[in-house]
Amino acid sequence: MDARVIDSRDKLVADFKVVLADAEELLKATASQSGEKVAGLRTKLEDNVRSARMRIAEAQQGVTDRTKVAAQATDTYVREHPWQSIGIAAAAGAVVGMLINRR
């Protein structure tokens, strides 16, 4: 999976957590408000926040599972092809070194 996709997903999850925290803060701030309409909206918002938290947890678990699979595949490859892995690491280091040196 592309690193940009993972970074975007992580940022989305972080942003969503902020929105949920704000929603929970709003729920606490309006706790003293009365009326049927307010009570109904509070209930609906509480349900949505609970549901969103569960979806975030599931998404994070999915990312964690895929990361573990990728790490295991990488470990297996490195153990089966140590010299190729060293060559790849050296080439990547040379490219990073050249990029840093350009600036």
Secondary structure, 3 states (H helix, E strand, C coil): CCHHHHHHHHHHHHHHHHHHHHHHHHHHHCCCCCCHHHHHHHHHHHHHHHHHHHHHHHHHHHHHHHHHHHHHHHHHHHHHCHHHHHHHHHHHHHHHHHHHHHC
